[in-house]
Amino acid sequence: MLGAGSGFTAGLMRDIMLIDGIEGGEIALVDIDAGRLKITGRLISALAETVNEKYKACWRVTATTDRRNVLKGTDYVINCIEVSGMKCVGFDNDIPAKYGIDQCIGDTIGPGGIFKALRTVPSWLEILADIERYCPGALVMNYTNPMSIMTLAAVRSTSAQVVGLCHSVQGTTRQMAGIAQVPYEEVAFRCGGINHLAWLTELRHKGKDLYPVIIKRAKNEKEVYESDPIRFEMLFHFGAFVTESSGHLSEYVPYFRKRKDLIKKYCRDGYRGGSRFYADNWPTWRKESDKRRMELSRDIRKLELKRGYEYASEIIEAHLFNKPKVIYGSVLNAGLIANLPADGVVEVATMVNNTGFSPCRFGELPPQMAALCDSNMRVFDLVVRSIMERNRDALYHAMMLDPLCAAVCSPAEICSMTDELARAEKDYIPSFMIRGKTAKRNGTSVVFYTPAVRRSAQKTLFGPFSV
């Protein structure tokens, strides 16, 4: 478990320990923050003791600040790292705000998401290189945002099996079943697109289309519409519901955050589109999460021993026991969605069995939906190219094509904002992004570094940028 201080850890480890048929194993917790690692170690150890006693299992828990101590022989790797902690959250939001760019979340797209990628992807590439060296057969599950960028960097740099995981599809389909007032277990759906911008193109109950009922309720019942105004607007005008909150979605499209009157009309508080939502709340959430972990470690009975709906344990169960299971994951497109870039990453139904991940072909998205996904995929592509090629220009181009930046600023303004962000976050991003620095190091410039050259190039290219 990489990034064991993550809020995901307790739930994911509980789910894994409760897989029916597994009598035990070793959970290795890894975090470079020794203090948070100690807290999490206490909690997961207490959980293991409880599960061992109740189910006559044999779970062992180890903790380390160096992943290389525990990667050898690992069967499954879950990545939940956060690079730079709280140090750049304010910069990500407030510097773009000076240029008129209003963000709600800013960790997967928008200037905040792009700079989070600059901070996170270099460390991720080092992790992937270590996985190839110490446990090349492991299944790798990434939960770290920016999801599409992280997964794209992985598929372009490693031969390991990697899937990007979110809970948007599970959460949104449950939400739709509730609005349609039908049992969730009886809902059938098709979904495809990119993470946070995947479209529920079909939503049925016993063969009946649920969209007429959902649209009618959203248009006629204020509390239904107000629960997700931006997502309902996209449903009304584009023809399908999207799998992530109004707050996230508002940053993937150019329509809702470019003027104050539009923000007032369509954006609400919290995940419904609140301005500066993450920047205002993330530090508090982090402290509360640590406090909650301490409380649970003292009384593990407060953590319900019931599996949740995150995909990690389902993947392990399907793979370990060859019980085929369909999950929704971010994977290399390669024609899965025919009218999106083949070399990009898409979110589609993915079969898991004892061979690993087998993504399912979706076909074509309706053209208006594909166009919005495509525009974001071009941004992801340029960000990954920038980092892997040490290409500063590609990062500027990514910022210029970002839907939120482009809706508000001129190219010159976007370049100035990018420079200001780079100066503010210079201690946490690759040095090639700082103007005046050469884009080459030791005379070496690499275009798409591949598995064949990774081990010799990895330390030279990415070592100095890890945090």
N, C-alpha and C positions, 0 to 999 in steps of 0.2 A: 504494500500500500504506500505509494509515493505521494508525499504531501499529507502525511497522517494527521496533521493539525486541521485538515479540512472538515467542514461541517457534514460532509457525506460519510465520514469514516464509520461512525457508530452504527448507522443504519445498514451500510453495505456489509460490514463485518458480521453483524447480527444475521442478515439474510444468508450469508455464506455458511455460517455455522449451523443454520437451521435447514440446510438442504437435506432432504430425506435420503438416507443411504450413505452419507459420508460419516464415517465414524471418528473423524478427526483429521488433523494436519497441522501445519505451521503457518501462522500469520506473521509476516515480518513488516513492522511499521517503520517507515523511513520519513524523517523530516529534518531539515537543517536547523530548525529552531528547537534547540534542546529542551527549552522550557515547555513548549506546547507538546513536544514529543513525550515528555514525562507524564503530563496530564492525560494524554490520549492512551499511553501505555497502561496507566492505572485502570482506565475505564475498560479497555478491551480485555485486559487480564481479568478484571472482575466479571466481565461478560462471559469469558471463556470458562471460568470456574463455575459459573451458574449453569451454563449449557452442559459442561462435562458432568456435573452432578445430576442434573435433571434427566439427561438423555444418555448417560453412561458413555460419553464421548471422550476423546483424548485430543483436545485442541491445545496447542502451545503458542505462546505469544513472545516474540522477540522485538526489540526496538534498537534502532541505530541511526546515527546521523550520516552514515556513509552507505549508500545503496550497494556499493560493490561488495560489502560484507555479506550481503544476503541474496543477491540476484542469482548466483550460481545454482542451477537446478530448479529454479522457480518455474511453476507451471502456468501461473496467471499473474499478470501485472496490471494494477489499476493506478492510473495517473490522475492525481488531483492537486498538482503543485500550484503555488502562487508565488511568482517572482516579484520581489520588491515590497511585499506586504502592503502596508497602508501608505507608503511613502509617495506614491505617484497618483493616488486617487483624486486628490484635489487638482493637480496639474491637468490630468486627463479631461476634467470637466471645465475648470475655470479659465484656462487659456483659450480653448475654443469659444467659450461664452463671450470673451472680449471681442471676438469676431462675429458675434451674432448667432453662433451655433448652439442651440439648446439641446442638451442630452438628458435622457432619463436614466439610462443604465450605462451605456458606453463601454461595454467589455467584449463585444463580439464584432461590431461594425462601427462606423463613425470614427472620428479622430481618436476617441478613447480606446476603442477596440483595436485599431491599427497600432497604436503605441503599446497596448498591452501585448500584442503579437511581437513587437520588437523586443520587449523585455523577456518574453516567455519562450519563443521558438528556439533561440540558441541553446538554452538549457535542455529543452525537449530533444533537440538533435543529439546532444551528448548522451542523454538517457537512452535514446534509441540505439546509439552505437554500443553502449554498454549491454543492452539487451541482446543485440546480435552476438556480442562476444561471450556473455555468460549464460544466456538462456534463450538461444535462437528459436526454439520451438514453442516458446510461451505465447499464449494469446494475450494481446495487449488491449486494454480498454481505457480510452481517454475520456475523462470527464471535465478536463480543464478547458475553459474558454480562452481565446476565441475558437470555438469548436471546429468550424469549417477550415480555418487557417491551420490549426494544429494538425488536423487530420490530413490536409493537403501536404503539409510539410513531411508528414510521416510516409505517405504513399510515394513521395518523390525521393525518399532518402533511405528506405529500409526494405529488406525482404521479409521482415517479421509481419505476422498477421496483426493488423491494427484496425480497430473500429472506434468511431467516435460515438459516445453515448450521451443522451439527454433524456429528460422525462416529459418533453413537450407533447409527444404523440399520446402517451398514456394519459396525461392530465387533460389534454384537450378533448379526446374522445369521451372521457368520463364526463367532462363538462357538457358536451353536446348531448349525451344521453340524458343528463339531468334536465336540460332545457326541453328536450323532446319528450321527457317523462316516460322513458322506456328503460327496461333493465339493461345495464351496460353489457352484461354477458350475451345479450341477444343482438347487439349492434354489429353490423358488418360494414367495413369501410376500406377505401383505397386512399393511400396517401403517398405523395412524392413531392420533391423539391429540394431545398437545402435546409440545414438546421436553422430553426427559428423562422423559416419562410418555406415550410412544407405545406402543401395544399391538400385538404380533405376533399378530393374530387368526387368521391362517392360516400354517402352516409345513409345506410339503410337499416330498417328493422323488419324482419320477415319479408324481405323483398320490396318493402315500401320506402320510397325516398323520404328522408326525414327533413330535408331542407325546407320544403314549403311550411311545415309546422314551425321550424326554428325561425325562419324569416318573419312569419306572421307574428310570433311572440315578440321578436326583437323590435318590430315596427309598432306594435300596439301596446307593449308593456314596458313602461319606463325602466323598471328595475332590471329587466333583462338586458335592454340596450345599454344601460349605464354600467353593467358589470364588465363590459369590454367594448367601448364605443368605437375604437379604431378598427378592431377586428370585424365588428359588424359592418362598418362602412366598407371595408374591403370585400366582405361577403356580398353586400348590396351591389357593388359596382364591378367586381371582378368575377363573381360567381362561385366562390368557395371560401370556406373558413380556413384561417391560417393557424399553425400549431403553436404559436408562442404569444405571450401576453401583448396587450396593446402597447405597453411601454417598449418592449423589445421591437415589436413590429414597426413602430413609428420611426425607428432609426434605419430601417431597411428600405424605406420608400421615401420619395421626396415631397410628400403631400401635406403632412400634418404638423411639422415643427418649424416651418420656415418663416412664419409670421406670428406675432403675438396674438392676433385675433383668431388664428387657426388653432394655436395652442389652447386658448381659452375655450374655444368651441368644442374641440375633440379630445383634449387630454384631461385626465382626472388625476387624482393622487395615486401614490404608490406605483404598483405595477401596471396601472391603467394609463401611465404616461406622465407621471409627476416630474417636473423639472428638478434636476440635480438629486434625483431619488437615491441612487447608489452612493454618490459622493457624500450626501448628508447622513446616510444610514449605515454604510458598510463598517466604519470603525466601531460603531455601537454594537452591530450584529456580531462582530468578531469577539468583542469582550463578553457579550452575553453567551456566545457559543462556548467560550472557555469556562465561564461560570457554570453553565449547564453541564459540561463534561465533568467538572469537579463534583457537582452534586450527584451525578449519576454514578461516578466512581465510588462515592461513599454509600450509595444505596441503589444498586443496579436494578432493583425491583421496579424502579420508576421507568425503565426502558422496557416497553412491551415486547415479549418474546413472540413476535409474529412477523412473518416476512412482508416486506413492502413491495412496491411495484417497480423499483429500479431494476434495470436489466442485468446487472453484473452477475447476480447469483443464478439467474435463469440461464445465462450463457455458460457458466461453469457446470451447472447441472446437465444441460444439453450436451456439452462437449465430453464431460467425464463419463456419462452413462449412455451416450449415443441415443438420447431422447430428443429427436428433432424439435426445434422450437423456432418460431418466427419472432424476431425482434425488429425494431426500427433503428437503423444505425447510419452514421456518416461513413461513406465508402467511396472508393474511386468509381467515377461514373462509367467510363468504358462502354458507353452505349446503353446503359440501363435506362436513362431518360434520353430518348433519341434526339430531342431538340435542345439539349444543353451541352456545353463543352465536354467532349469525351475525356479530356485530361484533367477535369475538375472533380470536386467531391460533391456528392449528392446524398440526400437522406431518403432511404427507401427500405421496404421490407427486406429483411436479411435472414436467411435460414442458418441456424446453427446446429451442427451435429458433431460427431467425433472427428471430423476432418477440419473443423473450424468454421469460418464464415463463408457463406455462399449467397451473395446479394441476388435479389430477384429483379428481373426486367420489369420496368414499369410501363414503357412505351413512351408516348408523347404527352407532355402537359398541354393543356389549352394554351394557345400562343401568347395571350396576354399574361398568363401566369409564368410561363417560361421566360418571357422577356424580363420580368422583374428579378427572377432568380439569376438569369444570365448576367444582368448588370452588376449584381453583387459578386458573382463568381469571378468576374474580371478584376474586381478589387482584390479578392483573395489571392488570385494568381499573381498579381503584381507585388503584393506584400511578400509572398513566399519567394518569388524571384529576387526581390530586393535583398532579403536576408541570406539566401543561399548563394547568390552571386556577388554579395557585398556591393549592391548597385543602388546608390542613393537616388538616382533619377527615377528608378522604378517605384520607390516609396512615394516620391512627390506625385507621380502619375496616379498611384493608388489613391492618395488623398484627394486628387482632383476629380477622380471618377466616383468617389464615395457619394452615395445619393444625398446624404444630409449636408455634407460640405458643398456639393455642387448646387444644391437648392438655395444656398444662402450666399456663398462667397464667389468672388472672381478667382481665376487661377493665381494671380499675383498675391491676393490675400491668403489663399490656401498655402502658398509657398512660405509666406511670412509666418503664418501660424505654425506650420510644420517646423520651421527653424526655431521658433520660440519654444515649442514643446521639446524639441531635441536638446536645446540648451538646458532647460529645466530638468530633464530626465537623463542627462548625459552620463551619470554614474551607473545607469541601469540598462542602457541600450548599446548596441554595437557602435564602436567608435567611428565607423565609416559614415554614420549619420551626422556627425558634427562637422559643419563647414570648416574647411581648412585642413581637415584630415584627409589623407590619401585613401582612395578606395582599395589600394593594394597593400599587402603586408608581406614583408620578406620577399618581395618580388613575385608573389604568387597571386593569381586571380583565377577563380574557379567558376565555371558555368555548370550549373546543375551537378553538384557533387553526388556521385552514385555509390551504391554499396561497394563497388570494386575499388574505389579510391578513398572511401570514408575513413578507414582506420588510420591511414597515413596522413590524411588531411585534417581530420577532426580537431586535433589539439591545436594546430596552427590557426584554423579558421575560426573556431568558436570558443576555445578555452578561456580567453581573456574576458568574455562577455557574460559568463555565468555568475549568478548571484545565489 
